[in-house]
């Protein structure tokens, strides 16, 4: 994913140069290198005084773009050295004409490779969010995803049936439905045997496309009796998509600024998945570290069994 994101950044910088904008593009990731803090440090180092904050999430959610915006707001509040930067935020861009054309183009290319193009069922699979985000926190994510799906189908202008479902749920709460795996099984039961999956909320290839869709959901489909299972590639560096990103940046520079404080904040009661900071208890982060500690303990036990030396031998337990 990092390699593809770097390619996207390079392509965007080149597209901006073609439009007469001598711009620098910085990558800041929320949960992997280069982290957001590293990108901000480079922006300060380079003396940037005008900035467009462009999330690579087409659809706004309090847990994706919102999480990044809240971190940036915190960094801005804590560092007076950032206060001179004139910046603007782009909250979401799911209805941009270029984005819609690029998605339709990728679907069209893939569907035309199908043995029976008009019979292919177009299956949009979006990353899910907890239902409470929408019902309690007012997250616009579900509405934007549904609108985007319809706009893509209008742009595609094909007679194929389509379905929208949600993947990648975690945690002991209810998430947006229908769930992708259940929707696949239901379509198979209805007699659908030609399925074309579209990763609608992902703009680059990563584990949720390459493993979750290509491997796990393919297996679900095959076991349910679906004969043809194909996937539309993520946008990656699609030229129409990159050009639209460049147009977005130019439009943002010529529009009134939107500040981080104006971007939606969730109520404090909203539980984030994954959480934005360390929490004690049965959290995702805690489970990861519990697993690592358990693995280290298991390795230590094996070493002691092999070597015949260690604390368990000293107390007579081995």
C-alpha positions in Angstrom: 0.0 0.0 0.0 2.8 2.4 0.9 4.4 1.9 -2.5 1.2 2.6 -4.4 0.5 5.7 -2.3 3.9 7.0 -3.1 3.2 6.4 -6.8 -0.1 8.2 -6.4 1.7 11.2 -4.8 4.3 11.3 -7.5 1.7 11.2 -10.2 -0.4 13.9 -8.5 2.7 16.1 -8.2 3.4 15.7 -11.9 -0.3 16.4 -12.8 -0.2 19.6 -10.7 3.0 20.7 -12.5 1.3 20.2 -15.8 -1.4 22.7 -14.5 1.2 25.3 -13.7 1.2 24.5 -9.9 4.8 24.0 -8.5 3.4 22.0 -5.6 4.9 19.5 -3.2 2.9 16.4 -2.3 3.4 15.0 1.2 2.2 11.6 2.4 1.0 11.2 6.0 -0.6 7.9 7.1 -2.6 7.4 10.2 -1.5 3.9 11.2 1.7 3.2 9.3 4.9 4.9 7.9 5.2 7.6 7.0 3.0 8.7 9.9 1.1 12.0 9.8 3.5 13.5 12.3 6.4 12.8 10.0 4.6 14.5 7.1 4.0 17.6 9.3 7.6 17.7 10.3 8.7 17.7 6.6 6.1 20.5 5.8 7.7 22.6 8.6 11.2 21.8 7.5 10.4 22.9 3.9 8.8 26.2 5.0 5.4 25.5 3.4 3.0 28.4 4.0 0.0 27.2 1.9 -1.5 23.7 2.3 -4.4 21.6 0.9 -5.3 18.7 3.2 -6.6 16.0 0.9 -7.7 12.6 2.4 -7.4 9.5 0.2 -10.8 8.5 1.5 -13.4 9.4 -1.1 -16.2 9.2 1.6 -16.1 11.0 4.9 -16.3 9.0 8.1 -15.6 10.0 11.7 -13.3 7.0 11.9 -11.2 7.5 8.7 -10.9 11.1 7.4 -12.3 12.3 10.7 -9.6 10.5 12.7 -6.9 12.1 10.6 -8.4 15.5 10.8 -8.7 15.3 14.6 -5.0 14.3 14.8 -4.0 17.2 12.6 -6.1 19.6 14.7 -4.3 18.4 17.8 -0.9 18.9 16.2 -1.9 22.4 15.0 -3.2 23.4 18.5 0.0 22.1 20.2 2.6 23.6 17.7 2.6 27.4 17.3 5.1 26.8 14.4 2.2 25.7 12.3 -0.1 28.6 12.9 1.3 30.7 10.0 0.3 28.1 7.4 -2.8 29.0 5.3 -4.5 25.7 4.8 -7.8 24.3 3.7 -9.5 20.9 4.1 -11.3 18.7 1.5 -13.7 16.6 3.7 -14.8 14.2 0.9 -15.0 13.9 -2.8 -17.1 10.8 -3.6 -19.2 12.7 -6.2 -16.4 14.2 -8.2 -16.9 13.6 -12.0 -13.4 12.4 -12.5 -13.6 9.9 -9.7 -16.9 8.5 -11.0 -15.5 8.3 -14.6 -12.4 6.4 -13.4 -14.5 4.0 -11.4 -16.9 3.4 -14.3 -13.9 2.9 -16.7 -12.4 0.2 -14.5 -15.7 -1.6 -14.1 -16.3 -1.4 -17.9 -12.9 -2.8 -18.7 -13.4 -5.7 -16.3 -17.0 -6.4 -17.2 -16.2 -6.6 -20.9 -13.8 -9.5 -20.2 -16.7 -11.5 -18.7 -18.1 -14.4 -20.8 -21.6 -12.8 -20.5 -21.1 -9.1 -19.8 -24.8 -8.2 -19.4 -25.3 -11.1 -16.9 -22.5 -10.0 -14.5 -23.8 -8.9 -11.2 -21.9 -5.8 -10.0 -21.2 -6.2 -6.3 -20.0 -3.0 -4.5 -18.1 -3.8 -1.3 -17.3 -0.9 1.0 -15.5 -0.8 4.2 -18.0 -1.0 7.0 -18.4 1.2 10.1 -20.3 0.5 13.3 -24.0 1.3 13.1 -23.7 3.6 16.1 -21.5 6.0 14.1 -24.5 6.6 11.8 -27.4 6.4 14.2 -25.8 8.1 17.2 -22.9 10.2 15.9 -24.5 11.3 12.6 -21.7 10.0 10.5 -22.6 10.7 6.8 -20.5 7.7 5.6 -23.4 5.4 4.7 -25.3 8.1 2.9 -22.2 9.1 0.9 -21.5 5.4 0.0 -25.1 4.8 -1.2 -25.1 8.0 -3.2 -21.7 7.2 -4.7 -22.9 3.7 -5.8 -25.8 5.1 -7.6 -23.7 7.8 -9.3 -21.2 5.2 -10.5 -24.0 3.1 -11.9 -25.4 6.1 -13.7 -22.0 7.0 -15.1 -21.4 3.4 -16.2 -24.8 3.3 -18.0 -25.0 -0.5 -18.2 -28.1 -2.7 -17.6 -26.4 -4.9 -15.0 -27.9 -5.5 -11.6 -25.9 -4.3 -8.6 -25.6 -4.8 -4.9 -24.0 -2.8 -2.1 -22.6 -4.5 1.0 -20.0 -3.8 3.7 -16.8 -5.6 4.7 -14.0 -5.6 7.3 -16.1 -5.4 10.5 -14.3 -5.8 13.9 -15.3 -5.6 17.5 -18.4 -6.8 19.5 -20.9 -4.3 18.0 -23.3 -4.2 15.1 -21.9 -2.8 11.8 -23.6 -1.5 8.7 -25.4 -4.2 6.8 -25.7 -6.2 4.6 -22.3 -7.8 5.4 -20.4 -8.8 2.3 -20.1 -12.5 3.0 -23.8 -12.9 3.8 -24.8 -10.9 0.7 -22.6 -13.1 -1.5 -24.3 -16.2 -0.2 -27.8 -14.7 -0.7 -27.0 -13.8 -4.3 -25.7 -17.3 -4.9 -28.9 -18.7 -3.5 -30.8 -16.5 -6.0 -28.9 -18.1 -8.8 -26.2 -15.5 -9.5 -23.1 -17.2 -10.8 -21.2 -14.3 -12.4 -20.1 -11.8 -9.7 -17.9 -8.7 -10.3 -16.7 -7.2 -7.0 -16.0 -3.5 -6.9 -14.0 -2.2 -3.9 -15.8 1.1 -3.7 -14.2 2.8 -0.7 -10.6 1.8 -1.5 -8.3 3.7 -3.8 -5.3 1.5 -3.6 -4.5 -2.2 -3.3 -3.9 -3.5 0.2 -4.9 -6.3 2.6 -8.6 -5.6 2.3 -8.6 -6.1 -1.4 -5.8 -8.5 -2.0 -6.6 -10.9 0.9 -10.1 -10.2 2.2 -11.8 -9.9 -1.2 -9.5 -11.8 -3.5 -9.0 -14.8 -1.1 -11.6 -14.9 1.7 -14.7 -13.7 -0.2 -13.7 -15.6 -3.3 -13.7 -18.8 -1.2 -17.1 -17.8 0.2 -18.4 -17.3 -3.4 -17.0 -20.6 -4.7 -18.4 -22.6 -1.7 -21.8 -21.0 -2.3 -21.7 -22.1 -6.0 -20.8 -18.9 -7.8 -18.8 -20.0 -10.9 -17.3 -16.7 -12.1 -15.8 -14.4 -9.4 -13.8 -11.4 -10.6 -12.7 -8.1 -9.0 -12.3 -4.6 -10.4 -8.8 -3.3 -9.5 -8.4 -0.4 -7.1 -7.9 3.1 -8.7 -4.2 3.2 -7.8 -2.7 5.6 -10.4 -5.5 5.6 -12.9 -4.9 8.7 -15.1 -8.5 10.0 -14.9 -8.4 9.6 -11.1 -5.0 11.4 -10.7 -6.2 14.3 -12.9 -9.3 14.7 -10.8 -7.2 14.8 -7.6 -5.1 17.6 -9.2 -8.3 19.4 -10.2 -9.5 19.1 -6.7 -6.4 20.7 -5.3 -6.6 23.6 -7.7 -10.3 24.1 -6.9 -9.5 24.1 -3.2 -6.8 26.7 -3.6 -9.3 29.0 -5.4 -12.1 28.4 -2.9 -12.8 29.8 0.6 -10.8 27.9 3.2 -12.3 25.2 5.4 -10.5 24.7 8.7 -10.1 21.6 10.8 -12.3 23.0 13.6 -15.2 23.1 11.1 -14.9 19.4 10.2 -17.4 17.1 12.1 -16.4 15.8 15.5 -18.1 12.7 17.0 -19.8 12.8 20.4 -17.3 11.8 23.2 -19.4 8.6 23.8 -18.6 7.2 20.4 -16.4 4.2 20.5 -13.8 4.2 17.7 -12.7 1.1 15.8 -9.7 1.0 15.9 -9.4 3.3 18.9 -7.4 6.5 18.4 -5.3 6.1 21.6 -4.2 3.4 23.9 -7.0 2.0 26.2 -6.8 -0.5 28.9 -9.1 -3.5 28.8 -10.4 -5.7 26.0 -9.4 -3.4 23.1 -7.9 -4.3 19.7 -4.5 -2.9 20.8 -4.6 -4.7 24.1 -5.5 -8.0 22.3 -2.5 -7.5 20.0 -0.1 -7.0 22.8 -1.6 -9.8 24.8 -1.0 -12.1 21.8 2.6 -10.9 21.6 3.3 -11.5 25.2 1.7 -14.9 25.0 3.8 -15.8 22.0 7.0 -14.7 23.8 6.0 -16.8 26.8 5.4 -19.8 24.6 8.8 -19.4 22.9 10.5 -19.1 26.3 8.8 -22.4 27.4 10.0 -24.2 24.2 13.6 -23.0 24.8 13.5 -24.1 28.4 12.2 -27.6 27.4 15.0 -27.9 24.9 17.8 -26.5 27.0 16.8 -28.0 30.4 17.5 -24.7 32.1 15.2 -21.9 33.2 12.9 -20.6 36.0 10.5 -23.5 35.7 13.3 -26.0 36.3 14.6 -23.9 39.2 11.2 -24.2 41.0 10.8 -27.9 40.1 7.9 -27.5 37.7 10.0 -29.0 34.8 
